[in-house]
Amino acid sequence: MPKYNDNVQMLGISHSGVRLIKRTRTSTTDTLQVIETFLLEEILHVSNVRVHTIDIRIPGKRITLHSHR
């Protein structure tokens, strides 16, 4: 299954939703950029596909994220 977005490096979870995040580091800066946000009410289902892979389903989208850790 293809990756949702090659730019996604982190998954942020808060009381209001889930965020797909990209981290950019240079010698002088370290920034986080929110690529996409999903409200908790939008999430239909989350499942553990493999040991390091999760599948998030929202209306009209299926997002599969993989981590090496």
LINSUL-V295549 format. One line per field, one symbol per residue. phi: phi as a letter, one per 30 degrees, with the letter a starting at -180 (. if undefined). burial: b if it has 16 or more other C-alpha atoms within 10 Angstrom, else e. Layout:
BEGIN
phi=???
burial=???
END
This chain:
BEGIN
phi=.dddadddbbccbbdclbbcbccbcbdcbbbcbddabbdeddddabbcdbecbbbccbeibbccbbbdc
burial=eeeeeeebbbeeeeeeebbbbbeeeeeeeeeeeeeeeeeeeeeeeeeeeeeeebebbbeeeeebbbeee
END
